[in-house]
């Protein structure tokens, strides 16, 4: 029985890895990791977030800095690679939902 379960799991994994959406997800993830633009944008976001704590006594500049960070985060979140990554991730969650639901009902 243990071999049957192991074979079944292996089959599920292999089938999952053959899904086009999984391949797209992995390619997009790799493209994000290799994107100089996104890496630099993330570094800028971290840098600008770090400036917020220094402005706690200057409410006008603090508001401006928070707005600046939010705009940078929106630029990151709306980058086509990030948008596609999130879409593929959600599609993969939907594909695996029946299995997860089945396991959580036991």
Buried (B, 14 or more C-beta within 10 A) or exposed (E): EEEEEEEEEEEEEEEBEEEEBBEBBEEBBEBBEEBEEBEEBBEBBEEBBEEBEEBEEEEEEBEEBBEBBEEBBEBBEEBEBBEBBEBBBEBBEEEEEEEEEEEEEE
